[in-house]
């Protein structure tokens, strides 16, 4: 159990927005940070600020996930999800911020996991 807990670096709240530019000032103030990682992936524009992951797409469709979880080792997540009766829906594969995967846990919840290159150690 300690190994899994130490693997999780952060949990990001996934926030669908109609405009990242309009929403960003509030989330920067809430996070107390001007640091923003902006990128696009799979037709969705994203902005990562503090514990928030803002998501916007041209058609308004943003894939549902319970949360995005930043981890040190995505392969450990693969093992734990499978051992717990869950399934991998996508990945592991390279993403804009490191290796990523989408998994459905045995309880039905779907999570995105990202092995962040900045989270080593």
N, C-alpha and C positions, 0 to 999 in steps of 0.2 A: 504494500500500500504506500509506503514512503516513496518508493521509486516513481510511482505514478504522480504523486503530489508534487514532487520536485521537478517533474517534467513540464508541468504547466507553468508558463511564464506570465500569461495574462489572459483575460477573457474580454473580448470586445463586444459591446452592444451593437447589433446590426440595426441601423436606422435608415429605412427607406425614405428618401426625400424627393421632391419634384425638382429642386434646384440645389445643387451642392453650393454654388456661389451664394445663394440667399441664406442657406442654413448655416454655413461655416462660421460666421461671426459668433453666433450663440454658442456653438459647440466648442469653439476655441476658448471662449470665456468660461464655459462650464469646466473644461479640462484644465484651465489655467495655463494654457500653452499656445504659442504661435507656431509650433512645429507641426507641419502637415505633410503627410506622405500621400501624394495624389497619383493615381494610376488608373489604367483601364484594364479590364479582363472580361472576356466573353461577352462583349457588347454592353457591359455595365461600367460606368465611371464610379470610382471610389475615392474617398478621402479619409485617411486614418489620422485622427487627432485624439491624443490621449486614449481613453478607454472607449472611444466611439469610432465606428466604421460607417460612414455615410455612403449610401448607395443610390445611384440615379441611373435611369436608362431612358432612351428616347421614347420608348413605348410604355414606360411606367412599370414594366414587368421586372421584378427583382426576385431572384430565386430565394425561397424561404429556407432559412436555417435557424435553429434555436439560438446559436451564437457562433462566433468565430473564436477559436481557442488557439493561442500562440503557445507552441511547445518547443522544447529543445531537441526532441528526437521523434520524428514522425513514425519511424519504424516501430518504436515502442507502442505508440498508439495503435498501429495496425495489429500488433500482437494482442494488446489488451481488448480492443474492440471485438476481434474474432473470438478470443477466449471467453468473452462475456456474452456471446451469442449474437453479436451485431454483424453487419455486413458493410463492405466498402462499396459505395455507390460511384465514386470517381477517384482515380488516383491510387497510390501516390504518383504525383507528376510535378514537373517544375511549374512554378507560378511566379508572379511579379515580385514576391517577397520571400521566396524560398520554396522548398518542397511543400505540397499541399495535398489534402485528400478530403473527401466528403464521406461521412460514415453515418449509417443509421444504426443507432444503438438498439439493443433487444427490446427496450421499452418504447420504441417507435420514434424517438426524438432524433432529428438530423442535425449534425454539427459539421462545421468546416474546421479543419485543423491545418495550421500553417507552421512549418518549421522555419522560424525567422532567423535569417542570417545574422541579425543583430543580437540574438538571444543566447549565443553560445556562452558556456561557462558554468 
